[in-house]
Amino acid sequence: MAEPLRIAVLASGRGSNLQALLDARRDDSCGFQIVGVFSDRAGAQALERARAAGVPAIALNPADHATREEFDAALCDAIDAVHPDLVVCAGYLRVLGDAAVQRHAGRIINIHPSLLPRFPGLRTHAQALAAGVAEHGASVHYVIPALDAGPVIAQARIRVLAGDTPVSLGARVLEREHPLLVACVHLIASGRVFQRGSVVFVDSRPRSEPLLLGADDQLIEPVDA
């Protein structure tokens, strides 16, 4: 039996996506283990969730470092000390510098609350409402130095409802983020998904379109592919 994929998780806030990964570990066939959780905020609830689950949790204070580059280097040193195969940014709100991204190139993914390439950055739900889109959602993508621009593995889509606010829309997106992230990590752990250059490969085939999270929380080919 193959060794489980070793995952380090980065989170800045509540850690609900982290919790989804922690819960998925209860399935013996999940194929991964979480070997460390790291945050830029000592009070992040994500750290409490990790410790409650028996996972090492570390907070590093950016103010303790003279530059962003020094902080990123310290963070990467801490991450590398647990020897991860994959780094998962799950609600990590600091932008990683180029050197940090390159240090884990091809081994770092992020979950972003929009249907990339639309609405990179922050306040994505407000952006979606202001743009008047009919559909919104979340994306899991490989991280590259450009912000939220790496190749997308998969997406979860929801309809925008009349009367939606950024809060109500964000809450419905978050519900789909959890199974989306878990499904993507499962595929990576199984060896079925990997990044090569600017392309995502699924089952050894390059993909031009992301996979789509179905109603049963399984990743499928999009209908319009």
TORFI-363830 format. One record per atom (N, C-alpha, C, O, CB): x, y, z. Coordinates in steps of 0.001 Angstrom, whole numbers, padded with zeros to 6 digits, always signed. Atoms other than C-alpha are relative to their C-alpha. Glycine has a CB too. Example, Ala and Ser with C-alpha at 12.3 -4.5 7.8 and 13.67 -1.06 7.14 Angstrom:
BEGIN
+000890-001190+000000 +012300-004500+007800 +000900+001200+000000 +001936+001181+000665 -000992+000027+001246 -000820-001190-000060 +013670-001060+007140 -000770+001090+000730 -000261+002198+000899 +000414+000462-001415 
END
This chain:
BEGIN
+000840-001193+000000 +000000+000000+000000 +000881+001251+000000 +001856+001330+000748 -000954+000001+001225 -000782-001231+000092 +001314+003458-000935 -000133+000809+001286 -001168+000792+001952 -000450+000840-001211 +000041-000879-001163 +002215+005851+001840 -000987+001131-000251 -001068+001627-001375 +001406+000563+000319 +000947-001110+000189 -000474+008516+002413 +000737+001291-000339 +001853+001528+000123 -000861+000201+001265 -000549-001302+000359 +000168+011929+000906 +000096+000862+001251 -000863+000966+002016 -000870+000694-001082 -000222-000859-001161 +001634+014262+003521 -000378+001437-000376 +000165+002004-001324 +001489-000083+000488 +000545-001314+000319 -000219+017585+003579 +000297+000998+001115 +000100+000708+002295 -001509-000092-000241 -000093-001155-000897 +000643+020906+005201 -001079+000983-000418 -001248+001250-001608 +001432+000666-000044 +001104-000911+000291 -002270+023337+005454 +000330+001388+000530 +000803+001532+001658 -001322-000520+000617 -000156-001394-000400 -002034+027136+005571 -001385+000619+000134 -002211+000499-000771 +000872+000792-001026 +001303-000613-000237 -004979+029035+007075 +000165+001217+000887 +001037+001260+001755 -000979-001006+000636 -000085-001237-000781 -005588+032487+008512 -001198+000232+000906 -001145+001089+001788 +000149+001166-000921 +001230-000330-000713 -009108+032293+009926 -000660-001176+000669 -000027-001918+001421 -000960+000618-000926 +000808+001006-000700 -011866+029942+011014 +000422-001429-000271 +000300-002294+000596 -001430+000157-000378 -000483+001342+000303 -010465+026924+009242 -001082-001000-000346 -000934-002187-000058 +000767-000510+001141 +001062+000952+000333 -013701+025427+007948 +000426-000946-001117 +000032-002113-001119 -001270+000746-000409 -000517+000906+001025 -011960+024058+004859 +001005-000984+000595 +001047-002150+000202 +000653+000797-001140 -000877+000911-000730 -009275+022634+007127 -000823-001074+000691 -000470-002252+000648 +000855+000766+001026 +000831+000972-000698 -012029+020988+009156 -000542-001059-000950 -000643-002231-000587 -001148+000701+000703 +000471+000973+000988 -013391+019369+006003 +001074-001035-000304 +000778-002221-000452 -000426+000709-001290 -001096+000938+000221 -009971+017847+005386 +000236-000883+001223 +000489-002080+001087 +001277+000756-000351 -000153+000786-001218 -009664+016766+009017 -001080-001076+000096 -000800-002216+000467 -000050+000910+001231 +001097+000972-000049 -013077+015090+008824 +000204-001109-001028 -000115-002269-000763 -001349+000699-000241 -000198+000998+001048 -012140+013335+005568 +001031-001037+000396 +001011-002153-000123 +000418+000669-001290 -001027+000956-000436 -009179+011684+007308 -000604-001211+000682 +000030-002263+000761 +000982+000674+000939 +000618+001119-000730 -011622+009495+009213 -000261-001192-000907 -000443-002315-000435 -001308+000447+000645 +000128+001092+000968 -012028+007462+006031 +001389-000575-000244 +002283+000126-000718 -000656+000491-001346 -001312+000619+000119 -009152+005006+005990 +000525+000019-001434 +001730-000108-001654 -000056-001422+000503 -000414+000018+001399 -009102+005163+002189 +000246+001405-000552 +000378+001578-001763 -001048-000702-000839 -000117-001380+000482 -008677+008948+002032 +001308+000236-000738 +001348+001051-001660 -000114+000973+001160 -001247-000102+000738 -005051+008597+000935 +000912+001141+000414 +001951+001356-000210 -000301+000135-001419 -000862-001098-000433 -003647+011573+002828 -000011+000124+001515 -000908-000376+002193 -000441+001320-000642 -000055-000354-001413 -002587+012727+006265 +000430+001452+000111 +001194+001941-000721 +000970-000933+000786 -000362-001395-000227 -002278+016260+007620 +001118+000025+001022 +000935-000396+002164 -001226+000847+000479 -001187+000080-000851 +001192+016703+009080 +000337+001326+000671 +001256+001393+001487 +001181-000466-000812 -000232-001281-000656 +001028+020361+010071 -000963+001052-000518 -001360+001037-001683 +001441+000458-000209 +000840-001143+000363 -001144+023472+010082 +000753+001253+000400 +001315+001330+001493 -001417-000066+000693 -000806-001206-000184 +000423+026912+009776 -000862+001228-000254 -001699+001251-001156 +001233-000006-000941 +000804-001219+000125 -001013+030386+010224 +000857+001229+000247 +001887+001174+000920 -001184-000025+000980 -000627-001287-000261 +000011+034022+010163 -000702+000740+001130 -000379+001892+001417 +000001+000850-001258 +000763-000621-001079 -002424+034716+013019 -000092-000965+001176 -000670-002045+001057 -001415+000409-000485 -000035+000888-001162 -001909+033256+016493 -001392-000338+000507 -001592-001401+001094 +000806+000632+001112 +001350+000246-000480 -005623+033564+017262 -000907-000690-000993 -002112-000787-000757 -000611+001268+000397 +000831+000645+001016 -006818+031747+014150 -000670-001253+000551 -000022-002091+001178 +000839-000353-001230 +000729+001181-000457 -009506+029196+014921 +000525-001262-000671 +000407-002355-000118 -001496+000157-000274 -000567+001155+000692 -007836+026924+012370 +001034-000718+000872 +001113-001947+000859 +000640+000438-001324 -001006+000610-000869 -005015+026352+014856 -000662-000822+001101 -000188-001903+001450 +000904+001079+000615 +000725+000738-001028 -007499+025313+017528 -000567-001296-000569 -000519-002341+000081 -001126+000861+000589 +000549+001212+000630 -009147+022878+015124 +001095-001051-000187 +000878-002237+000061 -000650+000343-001368 -001102+000932+000212 -005772+021343+014288 +000422-000663+001304 +000579-001882+001375 +001188+000719-000629 -000460+000562-001280 -004710+020935+017896 -001028-000950+000582 -000668-001972+001167 +000299+001119+001004 +001053+000891-000500 -008067+019418+018826 +000035-001346-000712 -000385-002363-000160 -001377+000647-000176 -000079+001237+000772 -007445+016841+016106 +001357-000682+000136 +001619-001690-000521 -000284+000283-001460 -001310+000602-000211 -003915+016110+017308 +001007+000296-001090 +001980-000440-001257 -000146-001458+000129 -000905-000372+001088 -002228+017852+014385 +000880+001158+000462 +000355+002122+001019 -000797+000387-001289 -000872-001120-000386 +000830+020078+015028 -000461+001296-000663 -000771+001313-001855 +001469-000298-000383 +000491-001288+000489 -000167+023745+014650 +000968+001095+000425 +001338+001193+001595 -001433+000294+000531 -001014-001023-000247 +002215+026678+014367 -000482+001333-000540 -000994+001406-001657 +001350-000390-000642 +000273-001361+000453 +001624+030433+014167 +001312+000760-000081 +002138+000700+000830 -001000+000721+000948 -001155-000880+000165 +004271+032783+012825 -000524+001415-000162 -001467+001652-000916 +000887-000423-001227 +000453-001386+000019 +003907+036524+013354 +000783+000789-001046 +002001+000926-000928 +000155+000646+001396 -000720-000781+001013 +004726+038618+010267 +000758+001181+000592 +001794+001585+000064 -000968+000502-001046 -000653-001168-000604 +005618+041526+012570 +001364-000336+000595 +002155+000564+000876 -000890+000591+001076 -001293+000401-000531 +008551+039517+013887 +001101-000037-001063 +002254-000347-000764 -000121-001347+000647 -000943+000094+001111 +010228+039701+010483 +000078+001339-000717 -000932+002020-000892 -000412-001120-000983 -000218-001332+000567 +011715+042738+008791 -000662+000189-001350 -001078+001298-001686 +001469+000263-000130 +000579-000097+001334 +010369+041953+005326 -000937-001162-000245 -000922-002160+000476 +001094+000038-001070 +000883+001100+000386 +007728+039840+003657 +000817-001205-000411 +000444-002342-000120 -000935+000421-001139 -000850+001093+000456 +010509+037783+002112 +000571-000791+001171 +000665-002017+001110 +001129+000540-000865 -000520+000693-001183 +011984+037004+005537 -001090-000822+000676 -000847-001939+001133 +000591+001006+000995 +001100+000763-000586 +008581+035989+006858 -000298-001242-000830 -000458-002335-000286 -001256+000871+000119 +000284+001139+000874 +007923+033779+003835 +001064-001081+000154 +000749-002271+000160 -000084+000454-001465 -001074+000981-000155 +011321+032131+004267 -000149-000782+001299 +000050-001996+001330 +001362+000691-000040 +000208+000674-001291 +010610+031387+007933 -001188-000948-000078 -001147-002057+000455 -000219+001033+001127 +001175+000856+000167 +007187+030030+007019 +000359-001252-000795 -000024-002362-000424 -001136+000769-000701 -000382+001152+000814 +008653+027809+004330 +000905-000962+000765 +000787-002178+000618 +000698+000465-001269 -000855+000864-000820 +011309+026522+006726 -000844-000846+000950 -000586-002036+001129 +001016+000844+000798 +000871+000730-000921 +008582+025573+009208 -000804-001062-000738 -000975-002179-000249 -000945+000965+000726 +000762+000963+000803 +006530+023906+006496 +000883-001173-000400 +000495-002331-000248 -000585+000678-001257 -000881+001062+000496 +009472+021973+005093 +000471-000925+001116 +000856-002066+000859 +001203+000606-000701 -000420+000835-001127 +010332+020702+008575 -000932-001200+000205 -000533-002192+000814 +000054+000838+001277 +000919+001137-000138 +007230+018449+008408 -000037-000845-001270 -000815-001794-001363 -001412+000494+000338 -000189+000797+001216 +008218+017147+004945 -001310-000282-000742 -001672-001441-000945 +000671-001311+000350 +001260+000229+000701 +004937+017695+003098 +000216-000362-001472 +001192+000061-002093 -000883+001235+000103 +000049+000243+001437 +004179+016304-000351 -000837+001064-000707 -000671+001310-001902 -000565-001394-000286 +000918-000982+000562 +001519+018979-000858 -000272+001073+001041 -000457+000773+002220 -001322-000668-000464 +000383-001118-000864 +000840+022425+000606 -001366+000483-000468 -001566+000750-001653 +001070+001166-000037 +001367-000414+000321 -002827+023433+000751 -000280+001339+000667 -000281+001439+001894 -001036-001071+000457 +000422-001300-000519 -003765+027093+001133 -001517-000026+000125 -002236-000027-000875 +000478+001181-000929 +001435+000137-000262 -007190+026908+002752 -000458+001196+000832 -000598+001108+002052 -000318-001350+000735 +000344-001215-000718 -008221+030435+003615 +001217+000684+000573 +001147+001293+001640 -000972-000304+001097 -001216-000708-000405 -004662+031732+003889 -000023+001359-000687 -000015+001429-001916 +001306-000813-000370 +000319-001320+000534 -005031+035484+003442 +001210+000844-000367 +001042+001957-000866 -000816+000739+000982 -001193-000717+000450 -001429+036563+002851 +000410-000516-001371 +000326-001712-001648 +001165-000158+001016 -000516+000389+001306 -000059+036571-000675 +001415-000528+000171 +002277+000166+000710 -000031+001193-000998 -001334+000581-000073 +002931+034257-000879 +000886+000638-001067 +000466+000809-002211 -000055-001541-000179 -000945-000572+000939 +005985+035816-002503 +000480-001023-001015 +000292-002228-000847 +001176+000581+000741 -000438+000875+001082 +007527+034422-005658 +000933-001103+000486 +000809-002252+000060 +000687+000811-001071 -000966+000995-000465 +010364+032665-003816 -000687-001130+000751 -000313-002293+000602 +001050+000655+000892 +000730+001025-000743 +007937+030846-001510 -000774-000904-000935 -000824-002118-000735 -000945+000638+001004 +000758+000806+000969 +005805+029720-004431 +000943-000906-000783 +000660-002089-000974 -000796+000911-000971 -000937+000811+000777 +008801+028560-006440 +000591-001132+000830 +000917-002197+000307 +001117+000873-000552 -000567+001033-000885 +010090+026637-003444 -000884-001238+000048 -000396-002344+000281 +000190+000554+001419 +000921+001127-000019 +006978+024456-003599 -000725-000147-001336 -001861-000619-001382 -001010+000164+001130 +000626+000024+001322 +006273+024683-007323 -000523-001389-000352 +000172-002394-000198 +000993+000463-001060 +000624+001265+000358 +003887+022000-008509 -000528-000782+001180 -001112-001851+001006 +000963-000836-000736 +000422+000713-001207 +003138+021034-004901 -000822+000903+000922 -000903+000656+002125 +001223-000542+000751 +000776-000916-000836 +000935+023893-003705 -001286+000372-000720 -001270+000775-001883 +000821+001271+000345 +001307-000324+000557 -002776+024448-004270 -000713+000992+000908 -000362+001155+002077 -000850-001276-000187 +000775-001001-000736 -005265+027095-003185 -001467-000168-000344 -001810-000521-001473 +000481+001445-000328 +001423-000063+000290 -009021+027241-002850 -000411+001459+000023 -000136+002184+000979 -000832-000842+001017 +000346-001408+000189 -010450+030532-004096 -001498+000120-000219 -002069-000649-000992 +000779+000613-001193 +001466-000102+000083 -014069+031713-003727 -000502+000779-001210 -001167+001806-001069 -000527+000644+001243 +000600-000507+001235 -014849+032504-007355 +000267-001011-001100 +001042-001951-000925 +000568+001412-000382 -000238+000837+001164 -014991+030860-010745 +001114+000649-000823 +000869+001392-001772 -001309-000184-000849 -001148-000575+000697 -011508+031775-011866 -000055-000339-001490 -000497-001428-001856 +001319-000510+000618 -000803-001187-000300 -010314+033550-013926 -000797+001235+000427 -000215+002306+000598 +000807+000346-001190 +000769-001146-000446 -013197+035803-012879 +000229+000261+001487 +000286-000677+002283 -001486-000217-000281 -000051-000480-001382 -012788+037785-009645 +001151-000578+000826 +000911-001221+001848 -001290-000317+000677 -001136+000332-000872 -009270+037093-008374 +000058+000987+001160 -000634+002005+001156 +001339+000017-000797 -000173-000921-001116 -008206+038691-005104 -001087-000130+001049 -001653-001205+001252 +000036+001406-000504 +000911-000012-001139 -010488+039693-002248 -001401+000460-000396 -001629+000914-001517 +000549+000898+001094 +001386-000468+000154 -014220+040492-001844 -000641-000559-001270 -001309+000160-002012 -000044+001535-000027 +000463+000614+001242 -015112+038048-004586 -001527-000028-000114 -002071+000116-001209 +000543-001409-000105 +001464+000085+000071 -018790+037749-003644 -000596+001360-000335 -001545+001451-001115 -000581-000523+001331 +000452-001349+000357 -019292+041499-003758 +000323+000298-001462 -000477+000919-002162 +000656+001057+000921 -000355-000197+001402 -017455+041557-007080 -001000-000705-000923 -001430-000144-001930 +001424-000513-000266 +000930+000765+000829 -019743+038865-008479 -001363+000680-000067 -001965+000764-001137 -000149-001423+000541 +001299-000672-000017 -022892+040702-007392 +000052+001307-000788 -000889+001638-001509 -000445+000272+001444 -000127-001259+000728 -021628+043998-008772 +000051-000230-001506 -000416+000603-002283 +001246+000749+000455 -000106+000318+001421 -020903+042321-012108 -001301-000559-000570 -001460-000653-001788 +001122-000993-000223 +001281+000512+000455 -024423+040877-012247 +000051-001383-000620 -000767-001706-001481 -000574+000932-000971 -000112+001341+000569 -023301+037323-013007 -001134-000889+000496 -001665-000695+001590 +001358-000624+000353 +001058+000938-000380 -025848+034530-012946 +000549-001192+000770 -000199-001900+001443 -000742-000485-001236 -000621+001178-000596 -023370+031937-011679 +001279+000420+000714 +002023+001277+000238 +000297-001083-001077 -001173-000307-000816 -020682+032049-009011 +000496-001330+000552 -000072-002373+000228 -000333+001035+001164 -000465+001263-000547 -018690+029467-007097 +001387+000078+000570 +001806+001118+001079 -000042-001049-001039 -001340+000113-000572 -015239+028317-006041 +000882-000810-000929 +000403-001618-001724 -000046-000644+001401 -000981+000692+000836 -012065+027050-007689 +001145-000505+000867 +001546+000157+001825 +000533+000934-001118 -001260+000475-000565 -009138+024901-006595 +001025+000039-001119 +000811-000535-002187 -000135-001450+000614 -000997-000169+001053 -005998+025788-008520 +001403-000179+000573 +001639-000004+001768 -000139+001386-000665 -001406+000005-000375 -002275+025251-008461 +000476+001440+000134 +000044+002317-000614 +000856-000776-001040 -000488-001351-000271 -000425+028278-007108 +001244+000270-000832 +002175-000534-000877 +000302+000187+001507 -001155-000502+000721 +001965+030209-009321 +000270+001409+000525 -000544+001941+001279 -000236-000010-001564 -000278-001333-000550 +003635+033569-008624 -001074+001045-000276 -001280+001923+000561 +001288+000491-000543 +001072-000955+000280 +000798+035514-010312 -001221-000322+000859 -001563-001491+001037 -000374-000019-001503 +001094+000168-000947 -002177+036056-007973 -001188-000717-000627 -001738-000260-001629 -000436+001348+000538 +001203+000744+000383 -004965+033462-008387 -000036-000310-001490 -001107-000343-002096 -001241+000782+000386 -000086+000183+001445 -003743+032742-011912 +000507-001380-000403 +000687-001643-001593 +000895+001050-000588 -000514+001321+000328 -002489+029158-011683 -001047-000875-000656 -002235-000557-000601 +000520-000674+001235 +000945+000886+000677 -004069+026302-013634 -001027-000575+000973 -000691-001022+002069 +000749-001133-000696 +001112+000407-000860 -007463+025343-012231 -000245-001500-000130 -000354-002030-001236 -001281+000787-000356 +000284+001438-000025 -008076+021740-011207 -001496-000250-000152 -001920-001032-001004 +000516-000633+001309 +001435+000265-000025 -011805+021896-010501 -000742+001193+000583 -000166+002037+001270 -000306-001272+000812 +000848-001082-000490 -014695+024216-009725 -001333-000545+000494 -001791-001608+000073 -000228+001045-001098 +001373+000254-000442 -018007+024175-007888 -000814+001234-000359 -000406+002358-000063 -000075-000314+001553 +000815-001100+000475 -020774+026308-009353 -001323+000058+000754 -001914-000971+001084 -000247-000131-001498 +001340-000188-000567 -023889+027777-007767 -000682+001142-000745 -000020+001979-001359 +000067+000296+001541 +000753-001092+000592 -026644+030039-009043 -000017+001189+000951 -000079+001026+002170 -001434-000446-000340 +000196-001213-000777 -026801+033633-007889 -001499+000269+000062 -002170+000307-000969 +000777+001215-000621 +001434-000157-000198 -030255+034244-006422 -000386+001468+000114 +000408+002303+000548 -000447-000754+001244 +000524-001357-000193 -032383+037365-006509 +000020+000316+001490 -000397-000501+002311 -001452+000141-000583 -000069-000390-001406 -031813+039241-003273 +001256-000440+000710 +001422-000157+001896 -001162-000540+000719 -001260+000416-000633 -028400+037693-002627 +000796+001215+000456 +000804+002261-000193 +000843-000852-000972 -000971-000964-000499 -025971+039702-000544 +001364-000692-000011 +001434-001909-000176 -000380+000520+001446 -001304+000665-000106 -022226+039103-000276 +000032-001059+001098 +000705-002080+000954 +001083+001028+000259 +000010+000963-001105 -022922+037316+003019 -000753-001267-000378 -000251-002371-000167 -000627+000624+001248 +000793+001187+000337 -025667+035010+001747 +000653-000788-001136 +000675-002018-001116 -001433+000406-000393 -000665+000676+001111 -023827+034257-001474 +001262-000708+000478 +001535-001841+000081 +000343+001002-001113 -001223+000602-000527 -020574+033620+000387 -000273-001245+000822 +000503-002200+000783 +000747+001000+000837 +000328+001171-000820 -022282+031209+002780 -000305-001210-000876 +000092-002328-000549 -001196+000302+000915 +000322+001124+000878 -023615+029092-000088 +001225-000490-000757 +001368-001687-001005 -001090+000395-000982 -001251+000411+000644 -020257+029113-001856 +000838-000834+000966 +001398-001860+000580 +000801+001236-000482 -000824+000708-000978 -018509+028008+001334 -000459-001445+000174 +000369-002339+000350 -000036+000725+001346 +000516+001362-000124 -020787+024963+001584 +000542-000910-001092 +000751-002103-000873 -001519+000009-000044 -000512+000798+001118 -019507+023830-001805 +001528-000047-000015 +002123-000950-000604 -000512+000564-001324 -001464+000022-000079 -015886+024742-001087 +000487-001267+000702 +001463-001882+000272 +000520+001249+000739 -000478+001123-000814 -015594+021967+001501 +000113-001290-000814 +001196-001873-000864 -000935-000221+001188 -000146+001232+000783 -016412+018976-000737 +000906+000179-001216 +001547-000777-001651 -001362-000487-000453 -000870-000244+001148 -014575+020611-003656 +001462-000211+000384 +002199-000899-000322 -000209+001425-000544 -001390+000131-000426 -011310+020855-001738 +000336-001446+000326 +001385-001948-000078 +000274+000887+001210 -000256+001403-000362 -011591+017342-000330 +000124-000861-001256 +001019-001700-001351 -001129-000544+000912 -000033+000804+001227 -012328+015884-003770 +001300+000225-000768 +001875-000723-001304 -001205+000336-000896 -001240-000290+000715 -009322+017645-005309 +001201-000631+000700 +002081-001190+000045 +000200+001512-000126 -001113+000604-000738 -006971+016497-002550 -000003-001512-000178 +001057-002125-000297 -000078+000360+001498 +000078+001442+000246 -008236+012940-002993 +000619-000350-001353 +001371-001319-001457 -001466-000479+000056 -000533+000293+001329 -007394+013073-006704 +001521+000146-000036 +002214-000667-000647 -000638+000922-001040 -001446-000183-000047 -003917+014439-006039 +000655-001143+000779 +001687-001672+000367 +000353+001361+000638 -000558+001081-000826 -003311+011843-003310 +000027-001321-000759 +000917-002144-000545 -000811-000160+001293 +000070+001244+000766 -004316+009077-005710 +000957-000001-001180 +001129-001025-001842 -001412-000230-000490 -000902-000101+001132 -001827+010329-008291 -000692+000281-001313 -000051+000286-002363 +000779-001243-000122 +000753-000216+001243 -004569+011060-010806 +000106+001434-000504 -000160+001696-001677 -001459-000354+000210 -000112-001408+000396 -003967+014834-010835 +001392+000499+000331 +001920+000236+001412 -001076+000872+000704 -001274-000660-000253 -000709+016723-011200 +000132+001180-000947 -000589+001295-001938 +001191-000988-000170 -000277-001175+000813 +000646+019955-012625 +001287-000209-000779 +002280-000705-000246 +000093+001265+000874 -001219-000013+000811 +003119+020142-015476 +000023+001322-000752 -000775+001542-001663 +000061-001231-000993 -000016-001327+000598 +004068+023659-016441 -001269+000756+000346 -001616+000892+001519 +000165-000095-001516 +001240-000752-000209 +000875+025653-016889 -001241-000836-000226 -002333-000298-000407 -000036+001194-000908 +001106+000895+000347 -001311+022602-017453 -000269-000970+001137 +000655-001478+001770 +000307-000771-001297 +000428+001044-000923 -003304+020336-015140 -000214-001293-000789 -000879-001298-001824 -001303+000417+000758 +000222+001315+000604 -003174+016650-016034 -000918-000811+000904 -000730-000851+002119 +001347-000749-000232 +000906+000908-000708 -005980+014294-015019 +000066-001345-000705 -000189-001440-001905 -001478+000556+000037 -000165+001340+000582 -005408+010578-015559 +000945+000040-001199 +000697-000572-002237 -001366-000577-000425 -001088-000113+000979 -002287+011471-017557 -000384+000764-001262 +000379+000781-002229 +000473-001370-000384 +000427-000774+001166 -004274+013644-019991 -000073+001481+000351 -000625+001836+001393 -001368-000498-000516 +000106-001438-000270 -003906+017438-020219 -001433+000461-000124 -002187-000021-000969 +000889+000800-000952 +001362-000514+000024 -007073+019365-019502 +000010+001474-000362 +000842+002247+000113 -000692-000217+001356 +000163-001410+000341 -008173+022619-021061 -001101+000649+000823 -001176+001876+000895 -000303+000153-001480 +001092-000499-000827 -011230+022953-018784 +000036-000676+001372 +000382-001853+001465 -001365-000241-000691 +000005+000633-001334 -011551+022371-015013 -001062-001080+000114 -002072-001055-000590 -000227+001050+001085 +001046+000931-000400 -013419+019424-013614 -001065+000773+000758 -000834+001900+001196 +000573-001160+000865 +001134-000653-000646 -016790+020238-012057 -000502-000875+001140 -000629-002090+000990 -001135+000279-001020 +000563+000738-001132 -018140+019246-008646 -001480-000247-000241 -002261+000693-000391 +000213+000769+001329 +001389+000357+000224 -021390+017360-009148 -000828+000066+001275 -000306+000312+002362 -000084-001377-000591 +000917-000061-001141 -024425+017264-006884 +000322-001056+001046 -000019-000895+002217 -001436-000168-000472 -000369+001071-000936 -023072+014047-005321 +001393+000202+000574 +001948-000708+001191 -000076-001354-000692 -001324-000361-000515 -019777+015810-004433 +001133-000764-000668 +002235-000842-000126 +000050-000238+001480 -001042+000630+000780 -017869+013851-007063 +000405+000915-001150 -000421+001670-001662 -000465-001366-000526 -000478-000842+001085 -015723+015546-009707 -000304-000672-001334 -000035-001858-001524 +001516+000279+000142 +000450+000520+001275 -017039+015127-013229 +000466+000923-001127 +000915+002044-000890 -001533-000153-000013 -000240-000834+001166 -016452+016384-016751 -001121+001029-000111 -002289+000668+000030 +000096-000859-001290 +001079-000970+000194 -018331+019667-017307 -000822-000339-001236 -000305-000881-002213 +000567+001419-000119 +000915+000347+001099 -021340+019305-019585 +000440+000648-001290 +000296+000063-002364 -001434+000422+000330 -000360-000733+001198 -019994+021912-021979 +001437-000241-000426 +001963+000481-001273 -000222+001462+000215 -001389+000278+000368 -016512+020363-022182 +000073-000586-001411 +001163-000886-001899 +000647-000967+001016 
END
